Amino acid sequence: NDDAEELARLRRHVENEVPEAIVFLGIAYALGRYGLVKSDKKAAKIYRRAVELGDVEAMVFLGEFYEHGSGVKLDKKKAERLYRMAADRGDAVAQNNVGILLYSEQRFEEAFRYYALSADQGYTGGESNLACCYRDGRGTEVDLGKARYWFQRAAAKGHDKAIELLE
């Protein structure tokens, strides 16, 4: 069975503390791949191990679990801490996610800064969120030219919300 062989190979890498393999195993549990029973709880536990090894992707995935209460108790503060750890290491998705949490707390200037970091790396979510800040004057002055620029950048890469807002 290919799944069994693949899983055995993956588990060997996990035993050797290879962070990418640990994250991959977490994803396998989160999605129910390789014949594993889908379990967000197990995925979260596995991601935690990769976070301890400094894996940025695991920080983002575990942060998302805490943000949405998947496999763990809902905890926005823990989510923000994990996102900030990854954002500080330059992860564009995490930078955007920190921005989203800050924005939801009406901390617009700080959210704007994180969206800008994400957008500058070409992450479409960050580009679209930054455009919204410029459009609405949240965390910055209203600048419809800049809003259009960032919406167009995100739309050019197929970001649905940006495409919709440009129409």
C-alpha positions as CSV (number, residue, x, y, z in Angstrom):
1,N,0.0,0.0,0.0
2,D,1.5,3.3,-1.1
3,D,-0.2,5.3,1.7
4,A,1.3,2.9,4.4
5,E,4.8,3.2,2.8
6,E,4.5,7.0,2.6
7,L,3.3,7.2,6.2
8,A,6.1,5.0,7.4
9,R,8.7,7.1,5.6
10,L,7.1,10.3,7.0
11,R,7.1,8.9,10.6
12,R,10.9,8.1,10.3
13,H,11.6,11.7,9.5
14,V,9.3,12.8,12.3
15,E,11.2,10.6,14.8
16,N,14.4,12.3,13.6
17,E,12.8,15.7,14.5
18,V,12.7,17.0,10.9
19,P,10.4,20.1,11.3
20,E,9.0,19.9,7.7
21,A,8.1,16.3,8.2
22,I,6.4,17.0,11.5
23,V,4.3,19.8,9.9
24,F,3.5,17.4,7.0
25,L,2.2,14.8,9.5
26,G,0.1,17.5,11.2
27,I,-1.4,18.4,7.8
28,A,-2.0,14.7,7.1
29,Y,-4.0,14.5,10.4
30,A,-5.8,17.8,9.7
31,L,-7.0,16.6,6.3
32,G,-7.3,12.8,7.0
33,R,-4.6,11.8,4.5
34,Y,-2.6,8.5,4.2
35,G,-5.4,6.5,5.7
36,L,-5.2,8.5,9.0
37,V,-8.4,9.4,10.8
38,K,-8.9,13.2,10.4
39,S,-8.2,14.8,13.8
40,D,-7.6,18.5,14.4
41,K,-6.7,17.6,18.0
42,K,-3.8,15.4,16.9
43,A,-2.8,17.9,14.2
44,A,-2.6,20.6,16.8
45,K,-0.4,18.4,19.1
46,I,1.9,17.7,16.2
47,Y,2.1,21.3,15.1
48,R,3.0,22.3,18.7
49,R,6.0,20.0,18.4
50,A,7.1,21.7,15.2
51,V,6.6,25.1,16.8
52,E,9.0,24.1,19.6
53,L,11.6,23.3,16.8
54,G,11.0,26.8,15.4
55,D,9.0,25.9,12.3
56,V,7.3,29.1,11.0
57,E,4.6,27.2,9.0
58,A,3.6,25.3,12.1
59,M,3.3,28.6,14.0
60,V,0.8,29.8,11.4
61,F,-1.2,26.5,11.3
62,L,-1.4,26.3,15.1
63,G,-2.3,30.0,15.2
64,E,-5.2,29.3,12.9
65,F,-6.3,26.4,15.0
66,Y,-6.3,28.7,18.1
67,E,-8.0,31.5,16.2
68,H,-10.9,29.3,15.1
69,G,-10.9,26.8,18.1
70,S,-10.0,23.8,15.8
71,G,-8.7,20.9,17.9
72,V,-7.8,23.3,20.7
73,K,-9.7,25.7,22.9
74,L,-10.4,29.0,21.1
75,D,-7.8,31.5,22.2
76,K,-7.2,34.6,20.1
77,K,-4.3,35.7,22.3
78,K,-2.4,32.5,21.7
79,A,-3.2,32.8,18.0
80,E,-1.8,36.3,18.0
81,R,1.3,35.2,19.8
82,L,1.9,32.4,17.3
83,Y,1.2,34.6,14.4
84,R,3.6,37.3,15.8
85,M,6.4,34.7,16.2
86,A,6.0,33.7,12.5
87,A,5.5,37.4,11.4
88,D,8.7,38.4,13.2
89,R,10.5,35.8,11.1
90,G,9.1,37.4,7.9
91,D,6.2,35.1,7.1
92,A,3.7,37.0,4.9
93,V,0.7,34.9,5.8
94,A,1.4,35.4,9.5
95,Q,1.8,39.1,9.0
96,N,-1.6,39.3,7.3
97,N,-3.1,37.2,10.1
98,V,-1.7,39.5,12.8
99,G,-3.2,42.4,10.9
100,I,-6.6,40.7,10.8
101,L,-6.7,40.1,14.5
102,L,-5.5,43.7,15.3
103,Y,-8.1,45.1,12.8
104,S,-10.9,43.1,14.6
105,E,-9.8,44.8,17.8
106,Q,-10.0,48.3,16.2
107,R,-6.1,48.6,16.3
108,F,-6.1,50.0,12.8
109,E,-2.6,51.6,12.7
110,E,-0.9,48.5,13.9
111,A,-3.0,46.3,11.6
112,F,-2.1,48.6,8.6
113,R,1.6,48.1,9.4
114,Y,1.3,44.3,9.3
115,Y,-0.8,44.4,6.2
116,A,1.9,46.5,4.5
117,L,4.6,44.0,5.5
118,S,2.5,41.2,4.0
119,A,1.6,43.1,0.9
120,D,5.2,44.1,0.2
121,Q,6.0,40.4,0.0
122,G,3.3,39.9,-2.6
123,Y,0.8,38.0,-0.4
124,T,-2.6,38.7,-2.0
125,G,-4.5,38.7,1.3
126,G,-2.2,41.4,2.6
127,E,-2.5,43.3,-0.6
128,S,-6.3,43.3,-0.5
129,N,-6.5,44.1,3.2
130,L,-4.0,47.0,2.7
131,A,-6.1,48.3,-0.1
132,C,-9.2,48.3,2.2
133,C,-7.2,50.3,4.8
134,Y,-6.4,52.9,2.1
135,R,-9.9,52.9,0.8
136,D,-11.5,53.4,4.3
137,G,-8.8,55.5,5.9
138,R,-8.2,52.9,8.6
139,G,-4.7,53.1,10.1
140,T,-3.7,55.6,7.4
141,E,-5.1,58.5,5.4
142,V,-7.7,57.8,2.7
143,D,-5.8,57.3,-0.6
144,L,-8.0,55.9,-3.4
145,G,-5.1,55.7,-5.8
146,K,-3.1,53.5,-3.5
147,A,-6.3,51.5,-2.7
148,R,-6.8,50.8,-6.4
149,Y,-3.1,49.9,-6.9
150,W,-3.2,47.3,-4.1
151,F,-6.6,45.9,-5.2
152,Q,-5.2,45.6,-8.8
153,R,-2.1,43.7,-7.6
154,A,-4.2,41.2,-5.6
155,A,-6.8,40.9,-8.4
156,A,-4.1,40.2,-11.0
157,K,-3.2,37.1,-9.0
158,G,-6.9,36.0,-8.8
159,H,-7.9,37.3,-5.4
160,D,-11.7,37.0,-5.5
161,K,-12.5,39.8,-3.0
162,A,-10.1,42.3,-4.8
163,I,-11.6,41.4,-8.2
164,E,-15.1,41.9,-6.9
165,L,-14.2,45.2,-5.3
166,L,-12.7,46.5,-8.5
167,E,-15.8,45.8,-10.6
